[in-house]
Amino acid sequence: MYKVIHENSDLGLLTQACQAMLEWCDKWCMELNIDKCKALTLGKPTTNLTFDIPYNRITLHLEHISYMKDLGITIDSDLNFKKHIYGKIKQAFSMLAIINRNFVNLDTDTFKLLHKSLV
């Protein structure tokens, strides 16, 4: 869920939307893993926001995080993609190490083909 928050009433609207989603999940017998639900603030927050959702006589507290991975892309609160890029570079070097370790006696053309297809 996403909501632009300029004032406390906007936070209230986001809380109501989360409550409606939880009610929908209950209605259709779908259970959310609350431990995996997090809050990420994009940009510079004007105040320290705490995100608590009252639901079924308990209060669910969402942990604030500085970055998250969504649909395979890692973003942080400043919309900086350094973690994502470094992760992809690390994956590429890991695959290159596997190729070098397992295919020692390759000629240059075969190595290039393998590198292009796997890295």
Phi and psi restraints in degrees (range 20) as a CNS / XPLOR table:
assign (resid 1 and name C) (resid 2 and name N)
       (resid 2 and name CA) (resid 2 and name C) 1.0 -141.1 20.0 2
assign (resid 2 and name N) (resid 2 and name CA)
       (resid 2 and name C) (resid 3 and name N) 1.0 138.4 20.0 2
assign (resid 2 and name C) (resid 3 and name N)
       (resid 3 and name CA) (resid 3 and name C) 1.0 -153.1 20.0 2
assign (resid 3 and name N) (resid 3 and name CA)
       (resid 3 and name C) (resid 4 and name N) 1.0 132.7 20.0 2
assign (resid 3 and name C) (resid 4 and name N)
       (resid 4 and name CA) (resid 4 and name C) 1.0 -77.0 20.0 2
assign (resid 4 and name N) (resid 4 and name CA)
       (resid 4 and name C) (resid 5 and name N) 1.0 127.9 20.0 2
assign (resid 4 and name C) (resid 5 and name N)
       (resid 5 and name CA) (resid 5 and name C) 1.0 -117.8 20.0 2
assign (resid 5 and name N) (resid 5 and name CA)
       (resid 5 and name C) (resid 6 and name N) 1.0 113.9 20.0 2
assign (resid 5 and name C) (resid 6 and name N)
       (resid 6 and name CA) (resid 6 and name C) 1.0 -105.5 20.0 2
assign (resid 6 and name N) (resid 6 and name CA)
       (resid 6 and name C) (resid 7 and name N) 1.0 -27.1 20.0 2
assign (resid 6 and name C) (resid 7 and name N)
       (resid 7 and name CA) (resid 7 and name C) 1.0 -148.2 20.0 2
assign (resid 7 and name N) (resid 7 and name CA)
       (resid 7 and name C) (resid 8 and name N) 1.0 175.9 20.0 2
assign (resid 7 and name C) (resid 8 and name N)
       (resid 8 and name CA) (resid 8 and name C) 1.0 -62.7 20.0 2
assign (resid 8 and name N) (resid 8 and name CA)
       (resid 8 and name C) (resid 9 and name N) 1.0 -31.0 20.0 2
assign (resid 8 and name C) (resid 9 and name N)
       (resid 9 and name CA) (resid 9 and name C) 1.0 -65.2 20.0 2
assign (resid 9 and name N) (resid 9 and name CA)
       (resid 9 and name C) (resid 10 and name N) 1.0 -32.7 20.0 2
assign (resid 9 and name C) (resid 10 and name N)
       (resid 10 and name CA) (resid 10 and name C) 1.0 -65.4 20.0 2
assign (resid 10 and name N) (resid 10 and name CA)
       (resid 10 and name C) (resid 11 and name N) 1.0 -38.4 20.0 2
assign (resid 10 and name C) (resid 11 and name N)
       (resid 11 and name CA) (resid 11 and name C) 1.0 -65.0 20.0 2
assign (resid 11 and name N) (resid 11 and name CA)
       (resid 11 and name C) (resid 12 and name N) 1.0 -37.4 20.0 2
assign (resid 11 and name C) (resid 12 and name N)
       (resid 12 and name CA) (resid 12 and name C) 1.0 -62.9 20.0 2
assign (resid 12 and name N) (resid 12 and name CA)
       (resid 12 and name C) (resid 13 and name N) 1.0 -39.7 20.0 2
assign (resid 12 and name C) (resid 13 and name N)
       (resid 13 and name CA) (resid 13 and name C) 1.0 -65.3 20.0 2
assign (resid 13 and name N) (resid 13 and name CA)
       (resid 13 and name C) (resid 14 and name N) 1.0 -38.6 20.0 2
assign (resid 13 and name C) (resid 14 and name N)
       (resid 14 and name CA) (resid 14 and name C) 1.0 -66.5 20.0 2
assign (resid 14 and name N) (resid 14 and name CA)
       (resid 14 and name C) (resid 15 and name N) 1.0 -39.9 20.0 2
assign (resid 14 and name C) (resid 15 and name N)
       (resid 15 and name CA) (resid 15 and name C) 1.0 -62.5 20.0 2
assign (resid 15 and name N) (resid 15 and name CA)
       (resid 15 and name C) (resid 16 and name N) 1.0 -42.6 20.0 2
assign (resid 15 and name C) (resid 16 and name N)
       (resid 16 and name CA) (resid 16 and name C) 1.0 -62.7 20.0 2
assign (resid 16 and name N) (resid 16 and name CA)
       (resid 16 and name C) (resid 17 and name N) 1.0 -39.9 20.0 2
assign (resid 16 and name C) (resid 17 and name N)
       (resid 17 and name CA) (resid 17 and name C) 1.0 -64.0 20.0 2
assign (resid 17 and name N) (resid 17 and name CA)
       (resid 17 and name C) (resid 18 and name N) 1.0 -40.0 20.0 2
assign (resid 17 and name C) (resid 18 and name N)
       (resid 18 and name CA) (resid 18 and name C) 1.0 -66.0 20.0 2
assign (resid 18 and name N) (resid 18 and name CA)
       (resid 18 and name C) (resid 19 and name N) 1.0 -40.1 20.0 2
assign (resid 18 and name C) (resid 19 and name N)
       (resid 19 and name CA) (resid 19 and name C) 1.0 -63.3 20.0 2
assign (resid 19 and name N) (resid 19 and name CA)
       (resid 19 and name C) (resid 20 and name N) 1.0 -41.1 20.0 2
assign (resid 19 and name C) (resid 20 and name N)
       (resid 20 and name CA) (resid 20 and name C) 1.0 -63.0 20.0 2
assign (resid 20 and name N) (resid 20 and name CA)
       (resid 20 and name C) (resid 21 and name N) 1.0 -39.0 20.0 2
assign (resid 20 and name C) (resid 21 and name N)
       (resid 21 and name CA) (resid 21 and name C) 1.0 -65.0 20.0 2
assign (resid 21 and name N) (resid 21 and name CA)
       (resid 21 and name C) (resid 22 and name N) 1.0 -41.3 20.0 2
assign (resid 21 and name C) (resid 22 and name N)
       (resid 22 and name CA) (resid 22 and name C) 1.0 -64.2 20.0 2
assign (resid 22 and name N) (resid 22 and name CA)
       (resid 22 and name C) (resid 23 and name N) 1.0 -39.9 20.0 2
assign (resid 22 and name C) (resid 23 and name N)
       (resid 23 and name CA) (resid 23 and name C) 1.0 -64.4 20.0 2
assign (resid 23 and name N) (resid 23 and name CA)
       (resid 23 and name C) (resid 24 and name N) 1.0 -40.6 20.0 2
assign (resid 23 and name C) (resid 24 and name N)
       (resid 24 and name CA) (resid 24 and name C) 1.0 -61.5 20.0 2
assign (resid 24 and name N) (resid 24 and name CA)
       (resid 24 and name C) (resid 25 and name N) 1.0 -43.3 20.0 2
assign (resid 24 and name C) (resid 25 and name N)
       (resid 25 and name CA) (resid 25 and name C) 1.0 -61.7 20.0 2
assign (resid 25 and name N) (resid 25 and name CA)
       (resid 25 and name C) (resid 26 and name N) 1.0 -41.6 20.0 2
assign (resid 25 and name C) (resid 26 and name N)
       (resid 26 and name CA) (resid 26 and name C) 1.0 -63.4 20.0 2
assign (resid 26 and name N) (resid 26 and name CA)
       (resid 26 and name C) (resid 27 and name N) 1.0 -43.2 20.0 2
assign (resid 26 and name C) (resid 27 and name N)
       (resid 27 and name CA) (resid 27 and name C) 1.0 -59.2 20.0 2
assign (resid 27 and name N) (resid 27 and name CA)
       (resid 27 and name C) (resid 28 and name N) 1.0 -40.1 20.0 2
assign (resid 27 and name C) (resid 28 and name N)
       (resid 28 and name CA) (resid 28 and name C) 1.0 -99.5 20.0 2
assign (resid 28 and name N) (resid 28 and name CA)
       (resid 28 and name C) (resid 29 and name N) 1.0 16.3 20.0 2
assign (resid 28 and name C) (resid 29 and name N)
       (resid 29 and name CA) (resid 29 and name C) 1.0 56.6 20.0 2
assign (resid 29 and name N) (resid 29 and name CA)
       (resid 29 and name C) (resid 30 and name N) 1.0 41.6 20.0 2
assign (resid 29 and name C) (resid 30 and name N)
       (resid 30 and name CA) (resid 30 and name C) 1.0 -110.7 20.0 2
assign (resid 30 and name N) (resid 30 and name CA)
       (resid 30 and name C) (resid 31 and name N) 1.0 130.6 20.0 2
assign (resid 30 and name C) (resid 31 and name N)
       (resid 31 and name CA) (resid 31 and name C) 1.0 -105.0 20.0 2
assign (resid 31 and name N) (resid 31 and name CA)
       (resid 31 and name C) (resid 32 and name N) 1.0 126.7 20.0 2
assign (resid 31 and name C) (resid 32 and name N)
       (resid 32 and name CA) (resid 32 and name C) 1.0 -87.0 20.0 2
assign (resid 32 and name N) (resid 32 and name CA)
       (resid 32 and name C) (resid 33 and name N) 1.0 142.8 20.0 2
assign (resid 32 and name C) (resid 33 and name N)
       (resid 33 and name CA) (resid 33 and name C) 1.0 -88.8 20.0 2
assign (resid 33 and name N) (resid 33 and name CA)
       (resid 33 and name C) (resid 34 and name N) 1.0 97.6 20.0 2
assign (resid 33 and name C) (resid 34 and name N)
       (resid 34 and name CA) (resid 34 and name C) 1.0 -62.4 20.0 2
assign (resid 34 and name N) (resid 34 and name CA)
       (resid 34 and name C) (resid 35 and name N) 1.0 -27.5 20.0 2
assign (resid 34 and name C) (resid 35 and name N)
       (resid 35 and name CA) (resid 35 and name C) 1.0 -64.6 20.0 2
assign (resid 35 and name N) (resid 35 and name CA)
       (resid 35 and name C) (resid 36 and name N) 1.0 -24.3 20.0 2
assign (resid 35 and name C) (resid 36 and name N)
       (resid 36 and name CA) (resid 36 and name C) 1.0 -91.4 20.0 2
assign (resid 36 and name N) (resid 36 and name CA)
       (resid 36 and name C) (resid 37 and name N) 1.0 -8.1 20.0 2
assign (resid 36 and name C) (resid 37 and name N)
       (resid 37 and name CA) (resid 37 and name C) 1.0 -83.9 20.0 2
assign (resid 37 and name N) (resid 37 and name CA)
       (resid 37 and name C) (resid 38 and name N) 1.0 127.1 20.0 2
assign (resid 37 and name C) (resid 38 and name N)
       (resid 38 and name CA) (resid 38 and name C) 1.0 -132.0 20.0 2
assign (resid 38 and name N) (resid 38 and name CA)
       (resid 38 and name C) (resid 39 and name N) 1.0 165.7 20.0 2
assign (resid 38 and name C) (resid 39 and name N)
       (resid 39 and name CA) (resid 39 and name C) 1.0 -118.0 20.0 2
assign (resid 39 and name N) (resid 39 and name CA)
       (resid 39 and name C) (resid 40 and name N) 1.0 128.7 20.0 2
assign (resid 39 and name C) (resid 40 and name N)
       (resid 40 and name CA) (resid 40 and name C) 1.0 -124.2 20.0 2
assign (resid 40 and name N) (resid 40 and name CA)
       (resid 40 and name C) (resid 41 and name N) 1.0 123.1 20.0 2
assign (resid 40 and name C) (resid 41 and name N)
       (resid 41 and name CA) (resid 41 and name C) 1.0 -95.7 20.0 2
assign (resid 41 and name N) (resid 41 and name CA)
       (resid 41 and name C) (resid 42 and name N) 1.0 121.2 20.0 2
assign (resid 41 and name C) (resid 42 and name N)
       (resid 42 and name CA) (resid 42 and name C) 1.0 -94.2 20.0 2
assign (resid 42 and name N) (resid 42 and name CA)
       (resid 42 and name C) (resid 43 and name N) 1.0 130.7 20.0 2
assign (resid 42 and name C) (resid 43 and name N)
       (resid 43 and name CA) (resid 43 and name C) 1.0 89.3 20.0 2
assign (resid 43 and name N) (resid 43 and name CA)
       (resid 43 and name C) (resid 44 and name N) 1.0 -168.6 20.0 2
assign (resid 43 and name C) (resid 44 and name N)
       (resid 44 and name CA) (resid 44 and name C) 1.0 -92.1 20.0 2
assign (resid 44 and name N) (resid 44 and name CA)
       (resid 44 and name C) (resid 45 and name N) 1.0 113.8 20.0 2
assign (resid 44 and name C) (resid 45 and name N)
       (resid 45 and name CA) (resid 45 and name C) 1.0 -70.2 20.0 2
assign (resid 45 and name N) (resid 45 and name CA)
       (resid 45 and name C) (resid 46 and name N) 1.0 141.2 20.0 2
assign (resid 45 and name C) (resid 46 and name N)
       (resid 46 and name CA) (resid 46 and name C) 1.0 -78.1 20.0 2
assign (resid 46 and name N) (resid 46 and name CA)
       (resid 46 and name C) (resid 47 and name N) 1.0 -29.7 20.0 2
assign (resid 46 and name C) (resid 47 and name N)
       (resid 47 and name CA) (resid 47 and name C) 1.0 -137.2 20.0 2
assign (resid 47 and name N) (resid 47 and name CA)
       (resid 47 and name C) (resid 48 and name N) 1.0 168.3 20.0 2
assign (resid 47 and name C) (resid 48 and name N)
       (resid 48 and name CA) (resid 48 and name C) 1.0 -78.6 20.0 2
assign (resid 48 and name N) (resid 48 and name CA)
       (resid 48 and name C) (resid 49 and name N) 1.0 110.4 20.0 2
assign (resid 48 and name C) (resid 49 and name N)
       (resid 49 and name CA) (resid 49 and name C) 1.0 -95.5 20.0 2
assign (resid 49 and name N) (resid 49 and name CA)
       (resid 49 and name C) (resid 50 and name N) 1.0 132.5 20.0 2
assign (resid 49 and name C) (resid 50 and name N)
       (resid 50 and name CA) (resid 50 and name C) 1.0 -110.4 20.0 2
assign (resid 50 and name N) (resid 50 and name CA)
       (resid 50 and name C) (resid 51 and name N) 1.0 136.1 20.0 2
assign (resid 50 and name C) (resid 51 and name N)
       (resid 51 and name CA) (resid 51 and name C) 1.0 -114.0 20.0 2
assign (resid 51 and name N) (resid 51 and name CA)
       (resid 51 and name C) (resid 52 and name N) 1.0 98.9 20.0 2
assign (resid 51 and name C) (resid 52 and name N)
       (resid 52 and name CA) (resid 52 and name C) 1.0 -117.7 20.0 2
assign (resid 52 and name N) (resid 52 and name CA)
       (resid 52 and name C) (resid 53 and name N) 1.0 134.2 20.0 2
assign (resid 52 and name C) (resid 53 and name N)
       (resid 53 and name CA) (resid 53 and name C) 1.0 -116.4 20.0 2
assign (resid 53 and name N) (resid 53 and name CA)
       (resid 53 and name C) (resid 54 and name N) 1.0 110.6 20.0 2
assign (resid 53 and name C) (resid 54 and name N)
       (resid 54 and name CA) (resid 54 and name C) 1.0 -72.3 20.0 2
assign (resid 54 and name N) (resid 54 and name CA)
       (resid 54 and name C) (resid 55 and name N) 1.0 129.4 20.0 2
assign (resid 54 and name C) (resid 55 and name N)
       (resid 55 and name CA) (resid 55 and name C) 1.0 -157.6 20.0 2
assign (resid 55 and name N) (resid 55 and name CA)
       (resid 55 and name C) (resid 56 and name N) 1.0 126.8 20.0 2
assign (resid 55 and name C) (resid 56 and name N)
       (resid 56 and name CA) (resid 56 and name C) 1.0 49.9 20.0 2
assign (resid 56 and name N) (resid 56 and name CA)
       (resid 56 and name C) (resid 57 and name N) 1.0 51.7 20.0 2
assign (resid 56 and name C) (resid 57 and name N)
       (resid 57 and name CA) (resid 57 and name C) 1.0 65.7 20.0 2
assign (resid 57 and name N) (resid 57 and name CA)
       (resid 57 and name C) (resid 58 and name N) 1.0 11.2 20.0 2
assign (resid 57 and name C) (resid 58 and name N)
       (resid 58 and name CA) (resid 58 and name C) 1.0 -128.3 20.0 2
assign (resid 58 and name N) (resid 58 and name CA)
       (resid 58 and name C) (resid 59 and name N) 1.0 165.6 20.0 2
assign (resid 58 and name C) (resid 59 and name N)
       (resid 59 and name CA) (resid 59 and name C) 1.0 -115.7 20.0 2
assign (resid 59 and name N) (resid 59 and name CA)
       (resid 59 and name C) (resid 60 and name N) 1.0 121.8 20.0 2
assign (resid 59 and name C) (resid 60 and name N)
       (resid 60 and name CA) (resid 60 and name C) 1.0 -91.0 20.0 2
assign (resid 60 and name N) (resid 60 and name CA)
       (resid 60 and name C) (resid 61 and name N) 1.0 124.8 20.0 2
assign (resid 60 and name C) (resid 61 and name N)
       (resid 61 and name CA) (resid 61 and name C) 1.0 -104.9 20.0 2
assign (resid 61 and name N) (resid 61 and name CA)
       (resid 61 and name C) (resid 62 and name N) 1.0 124.2 20.0 2
assign (resid 61 and name C) (resid 62 and name N)
       (resid 62 and name CA) (resid 62 and name C) 1.0 -94.3 20.0 2
assign (resid 62 and name N) (resid 62 and name CA)
       (resid 62 and name C) (resid 63 and name N) 1.0 128.5 20.0 2
assign (resid 62 and name C) (resid 63 and name N)
       (resid 63 and name CA) (resid 63 and name C) 1.0 -71.4 20.0 2
assign (resid 63 and name N) (resid 63 and name CA)
       (resid 63 and name C) (resid 64 and name N) 1.0 135.5 20.0 2
assign (resid 63 and name C) (resid 64 and name N)
       (resid 64 and name CA) (resid 64 and name C) 1.0 -83.8 20.0 2
assign (resid 64 and name N) (resid 64 and name CA)
       (resid 64 and name C) (resid 65 and name N) 1.0 133.4 20.0 2
assign (resid 64 and name C) (resid 65 and name N)
       (resid 65 and name CA) (resid 65 and name C) 1.0 -124.2 20.0 2
assign (resid 65 and name N) (resid 65 and name CA)
       (resid 65 and name C) (resid 66 and name N) 1.0 159.6 20.0 2
assign (resid 65 and name C) (resid 66 and name N)
       (resid 66 and name CA) (resid 66 and name C) 1.0 -95.2 20.0 2
assign (resid 66 and name N) (resid 66 and name CA)
       (resid 66 and name C) (resid 67 and name N) 1.0 -19.1 20.0 2
assign (resid 66 and name C) (resid 67 and name N)
       (resid 67 and name CA) (resid 67 and name C) 1.0 -153.4 20.0 2
assign (resid 67 and name N) (resid 67 and name CA)
       (resid 67 and name C) (resid 68 and name N) 1.0 159.4 20.0 2
assign (resid 67 and name C) (resid 68 and name N)
       (resid 68 and name CA) (resid 68 and name C) 1.0 -153.2 20.0 2
assign (resid 68 and name N) (resid 68 and name CA)
       (resid 68 and name C) (resid 69 and name N) 1.0 161.2 20.0 2
assign (resid 68 and name C) (resid 69 and name N)
       (resid 69 and name CA) (resid 69 and name C) 1.0 -108.0 20.0 2
assign (resid 69 and name N) (resid 69 and name CA)
       (resid 69 and name C) (resid 70 and name N) 1.0 123.9 20.0 2
assign (resid 69 and name C) (resid 70 and name N)
       (resid 70 and name CA) (resid 70 and name C) 1.0 -135.1 20.0 2
assign (resid 70 and name N) (resid 70 and name CA)
       (resid 70 and name C) (resid 71 and name N) 1.0 124.8 20.0 2
assign (resid 70 and name C) (resid 71 and name N)
       (resid 71 and name CA) (resid 71 and name C) 1.0 53.4 20.0 2
assign (resid 71 and name N) (resid 71 and name CA)
       (resid 71 and name C) (resid 72 and name N) 1.0 36.6 20.0 2
assign (resid 71 and name C) (resid 72 and name N)
       (resid 72 and name CA) (resid 72 and name C) 1.0 84.3 20.0 2
assign (resid 72 and name N) (resid 72 and name CA)
       (resid 72 and name C) (resid 73 and name N) 1.0 0.7 20.0 2
assign (resid 72 and name C) (resid 73 and name N)
       (resid 73 and name CA) (resid 73 and name C) 1.0 -115.7 20.0 2
assign (resid 73 and name N) (resid 73 and name CA)
       (resid 73 and name C) (resid 74 and name N) 1.0 129.1 20.0 2
assign (resid 73 and name C) (resid 74 and name N)
       (resid 74 and name CA) (resid 74 and name C) 1.0 -95.3 20.0 2
assign (resid 74 and name N) (resid 74 and name CA)
       (resid 74 and name C) (resid 75 and name N) 1.0 122.6 20.0 2
assign (resid 74 and name C) (resid 75 and name N)
       (resid 75 and name CA) (resid 75 and name C) 1.0 -124.5 20.0 2
assign (resid 75 and name N) (resid 75 and name CA)
       (resid 75 and name C) (resid 76 and name N) 1.0 155.6 20.0 2
assign (resid 75 and name C) (resid 76 and name N)
       (resid 76 and name CA) (resid 76 and name C) 1.0 -119.0 20.0 2
assign (resid 76 and name N) (resid 76 and name CA)
       (resid 76 and name C) (resid 77 and name N) 1.0 179.3 20.0 2
assign (resid 76 and name C) (resid 77 and name N)
       (resid 77 and name CA) (resid 77 and name C) 1.0 -66.2 20.0 2
assign (resid 77 and name N) (resid 77 and name CA)
       (resid 77 and name C) (resid 78 and name N) 1.0 -19.4 20.0 2
assign (resid 77 and name C) (resid 78 and name N)
       (resid 78 and name CA) (resid 78 and name C) 1.0 -95.3 20.0 2
assign (resid 78 and name N) (resid 78 and name CA)
       (resid 78 and name C) (resid 79 and name N) 1.0 9.5 20.0 2
assign (resid 78 and name C) (resid 79 and name N)
       (resid 79 and name CA) (resid 79 and name C) 1.0 55.0 20.0 2
assign (resid 79 and name N) (resid 79 and name CA)
       (resid 79 and name C) (resid 80 and name N) 1.0 43.3 20.0 2
assign (resid 79 and name C) (resid 80 and name N)
       (resid 80 and name CA) (resid 80 and name C) 1.0 -102.9 20.0 2
assign (resid 80 and name N) (resid 80 and name CA)
       (resid 80 and name C) (resid 81 and name N) 1.0 133.9 20.0 2
assign (resid 80 and name C) (resid 81 and name N)
       (resid 81 and name CA) (resid 81 and name C) 1.0 -104.8 20.0 2
assign (resid 81 and name N) (resid 81 and name CA)
       (resid 81 and name C) (resid 82 and name N) 1.0 22.0 20.0 2
assign (resid 81 and name C) (resid 82 and name N)
       (resid 82 and name CA) (resid 82 and name C) 1.0 -60.7 20.0 2
assign (resid 82 and name N) (resid 82 and name CA)
       (resid 82 and name C) (resid 83 and name N) 1.0 -44.4 20.0 2
assign (resid 82 and name C) (resid 83 and name N)
       (resid 83 and name CA) (resid 83 and name C) 1.0 -60.9 20.0 2
assign (resid 83 and name N) (resid 83 and name CA)
       (resid 83 and name C) (resid 84 and name N) 1.0 -39.1 20.0 2
assign (resid 83 and name C) (resid 84 and name N)
       (resid 84 and name CA) (resid 84 and name C) 1.0 -65.4 20.0 2
assign (resid 84 and name N) (resid 84 and name CA)
       (resid 84 and name C) (resid 85 and name N) 1.0 -46.5 20.0 2
assign (resid 84 and name C) (resid 85 and name N)
       (resid 85 and name CA) (resid 85 and name C) 1.0 -65.1 20.0 2
assign (resid 85 and name N) (resid 85 and name CA)
       (resid 85 and name C) (resid 86 and name N) 1.0 -44.6 20.0 2
assign (resid 85 and name C) (resid 86 and name N)
       (resid 86 and name CA) (resid 86 and name C) 1.0 -64.1 20.0 2
assign (resid 86 and name N) (resid 86 and name CA)
       (resid 86 and name C) (resid 87 and name N) 1.0 -35.2 20.0 2
assign (resid 86 and name C) (resid 87 and name N)
       (resid 87 and name CA) (resid 87 and name C) 1.0 -64.2 20.0 2
assign (resid 87 and name N) (resid 87 and name CA)
       (resid 87 and name C) (resid 88 and name N) 1.0 -42.4 20.0 2
assign (resid 87 and name C) (resid 88 and name N)
       (resid 88 and name CA) (resid 88 and name C) 1.0 -67.3 20.0 2
assign (resid 88 and name N) (resid 88 and name CA)
       (resid 88 and name C) (resid 89 and name N) 1.0 -38.2 20.0 2
assign (resid 88 and name C) (resid 89 and name N)
       (resid 89 and name CA) (resid 89 and name C) 1.0 -63.6 20.0 2
assign (resid 89 and name N) (resid 89 and name CA)
       (resid 89 and name C) (resid 90 and name N) 1.0 -41.4 20.0 2
assign (resid 89 and name C) (resid 90 and name N)
       (resid 90 and name CA) (resid 90 and name C) 1.0 -62.5 20.0 2
assign (resid 90 and name N) (resid 90 and name CA)
       (resid 90 and name C) (resid 91 and name N) 1.0 -41.3 20.0 2
assign (resid 90 and name C) (resid 91 and name N)
       (resid 91 and name CA) (resid 91 and name C) 1.0 -62.2 20.0 2
assign (resid 91 and name N) (resid 91 and name CA)
       (resid 91 and name C) (resid 92 and name N) 1.0 -41.9 20.0 2
assign (resid 91 and name C) (resid 92 and name N)
       (resid 92 and name CA) (resid 92 and name C) 1.0 -64.3 20.0 2
assign (resid 92 and name N) (resid 92 and name CA)
       (resid 92 and name C) (resid 93 and name N) 1.0 -45.0 20.0 2
assign (resid 92 and name C) (resid 93 and name N)
       (resid 93 and name CA) (resid 93 and name C) 1.0 -65.3 20.0 2
assign (resid 93 and name N) (resid 93 and name CA)
       (resid 93 and name C) (resid 94 and name N) 1.0 -34.7 20.0 2
assign (resid 93 and name C) (resid 94 and name N)
       (resid 94 and name CA) (resid 94 and name C) 1.0 -64.1 20.0 2
assign (resid 94 and name N) (resid 94 and name CA)
       (resid 94 and name C) (resid 95 and name N) 1.0 -44.9 20.0 2
assign (resid 94 and name C) (resid 95 and name N)
       (resid 95 and name CA) (resid 95 and name C) 1.0 -65.8 20.0 2
assign (resid 95 and name N) (resid 95 and name CA)
       (resid 95 and name C) (resid 96 and name N) 1.0 -39.0 20.0 2
assign (resid 95 and name C) (resid 96 and name N)
       (resid 96 and name CA) (resid 96 and name C) 1.0 -62.8 20.0 2
assign (resid 96 and name N) (resid 96 and name CA)
       (resid 96 and name C) (resid 97 and name N) 1.0 -38.5 20.0 2
assign (resid 96 and name C) (resid 97 and name N)
       (resid 97 and name CA) (resid 97 and name C) 1.0 -65.4 20.0 2
assign (resid 97 and name N) (resid 97 and name CA)
       (resid 97 and name C) (resid 98 and name N) 1.0 -38.4 20.0 2
assign (resid 97 and name C) (resid 98 and name N)
       (resid 98 and name CA) (resid 98 and name C) 1.0 -63.8 20.0 2
assign (resid 98 and name N) (resid 98 and name CA)
       (resid 98 and name C) (resid 99 and name N) 1.0 -43.5 20.0 2
assign (resid 98 and name C) (resid 99 and name N)
       (resid 99 and name CA) (resid 99 and name C) 1.0 -61.7 20.0 2
assign (resid 99 and name N) (resid 99 and name CA)
       (resid 99 and name C) (resid 100 and name N) 1.0 -47.0 20.0 2
assign (resid 99 and name C) (resid 100 and name N)
       (resid 100 and name CA) (resid 100 and name C) 1.0 -64.3 20.0 2
assign (resid 100 and name N) (resid 100 and name CA)
       (resid 100 and name C) (resid 101 and name N) 1.0 -36.3 20.0 2
assign (resid 100 and name C) (resid 101 and name N)
       (resid 101 and name CA) (resid 101 and name C) 1.0 -74.3 20.0 2
assign (resid 101 and name N) (resid 101 and name CA)
       (resid 101 and name C) (resid 102 and name N) 1.0 -37.8 20.0 2
assign (resid 101 and name C) (resid 102 and name N)
       (resid 102 and name CA) (resid 102 and name C) 1.0 -96.0 20.0 2
assign (resid 102 and name N) (resid 102 and name CA)
       (resid 102 and name C) (resid 103 and name N) 1.0 -19.0 20.0 2
assign (resid 102 and name C) (resid 103 and name N)
       (resid 103 and name CA) (resid 103 and name C) 1.0 -125.2 20.0 2
assign (resid 103 and name N) (resid 103 and name CA)
       (resid 103 and name C) (resid 104 and name N) 1.0 72.9 20.0 2
assign (resid 103 and name C) (resid 104 and name N)
       (resid 104 and name CA) (resid 104 and name C) 1.0 -72.8 20.0 2
assign (resid 104 and name N) (resid 104 and name CA)
       (resid 104 and name C) (resid 105 and name N) 1.0 -41.7 20.0 2
assign (resid 104 and name C) (resid 105 and name N)
       (resid 105 and name CA) (resid 105 and name C) 1.0 -99.7 20.0 2
assign (resid 105 and name N) (resid 105 and name CA)
       (resid 105 and name C) (resid 106 and name N) 1.0 45.6 20.0 2
assign (resid 105 and name C) (resid 106 and name N)
       (resid 106 and name CA) (resid 106 and name C) 1.0 -91.1 20.0 2
assign (resid 106 and name N) (resid 106 and name CA)
       (resid 106 and name C) (resid 107 and name N) 1.0 144.2 20.0 2
assign (resid 106 and name C) (resid 107 and name N)
       (resid 107 and name CA) (resid 107 and name C) 1.0 -78.5 20.0 2
assign (resid 107 and name N) (resid 107 and name CA)
       (resid 107 and name C) (resid 108 and name N) 1.0 168.3 20.0 2
assign (resid 107 and name C) (resid 108 and name N)
       (resid 108 and name CA) (resid 108 and name C) 1.0 -61.9 20.0 2
assign (resid 108 and name N) (resid 108 and name CA)
       (resid 108 and name C) (resid 109 and name N) 1.0 -42.8 20.0 2
assign (resid 108 and name C) (resid 109 and name N)
       (resid 109 and name CA) (resid 109 and name C) 1.0 -66.0 20.0 2
assign (resid 109 and name N) (resid 109 and name CA)
       (resid 109 and name C) (resid 110 and name N) 1.0 -42.5 20.0 2
assign (resid 109 and name C) (resid 110 and name N)
       (resid 110 and name CA) (resid 110 and name C) 1.0 -66.7 20.0 2
assign (resid 110 and name N) (resid 110 and name CA)
       (resid 110 and name C) (resid 111 and name N) 1.0 -39.3 20.0 2
assign (resid 110 and name C) (resid 111 and name N)
       (resid 111 and name CA) (resid 111 and name C) 1.0 -61.7 20.0 2
assign (resid 111 and name N) (resid 111 and name CA)
       (resid 111 and name C) (resid 112 and name N) 1.0 -43.4 20.0 2
assign (resid 111 and name C) (resid 112 and name N)
       (resid 112 and name CA) (resid 112 and name C) 1.0 -61.6 20.0 2
assign (resid 112 and name N) (resid 112 and name CA)
       (resid 112 and name C) (resid 113 and name N) 1.0 -43.5 20.0 2
assign (resid 112 and name C) (resid 113 and name N)
       (resid 113 and name CA) (resid 113 and name C) 1.0 -63.0 20.0 2
assign (resid 113 and name N) (resid 113 and name CA)
       (resid 113 and name C) (resid 114 and name N) 1.0 -44.9 20.0 2
assign (resid 113 and name C) (resid 114 and name N)
       (resid 114 and name CA) (resid 114 and name C) 1.0 -64.7 20.0 2
assign (resid 114 and name N) (resid 114 and name CA)
       (resid 114 and name C) (resid 115 and name N) 1.0 -41.3 20.0 2
assign (resid 114 and name C) (resid 115 and name N)
       (resid 115 and name CA) (resid 115 and name C) 1.0 -63.5 20.0 2
assign (resid 115 and name N) (resid 115 and name CA)
       (resid 115 and name C) (resid 116 and name N) 1.0 -44.4 20.0 2
assign (resid 115 and name C) (resid 116 and name N)
       (resid 116 and name CA) (resid 116 and name C) 1.0 -66.7 20.0 2
assign (resid 116 and name N) (resid 116 and name CA)
       (resid 116 and name C) (resid 117 and name N) 1.0 -33.5 20.0 2
assign (resid 116 and name C) (resid 117 and name N)
       (resid 117 and name CA) (resid 117 and name C) 1.0 -82.1 20.0 2
assign (resid 117 and name N) (resid 117 and name CA)
       (resid 117 and name C) (resid 118 and name N) 1.0 -29.1 20.0 2
assign (resid 117 and name C) (resid 118 and name N)
       (resid 118 and name CA) (resid 118 and name C) 1.0 -105.2 20.0 2
assign (resid 118 and name N) (resid 118 and name CA)
       (resid 118 and name C) (resid 119 and name N) 1.0 -28.3 20.0 2
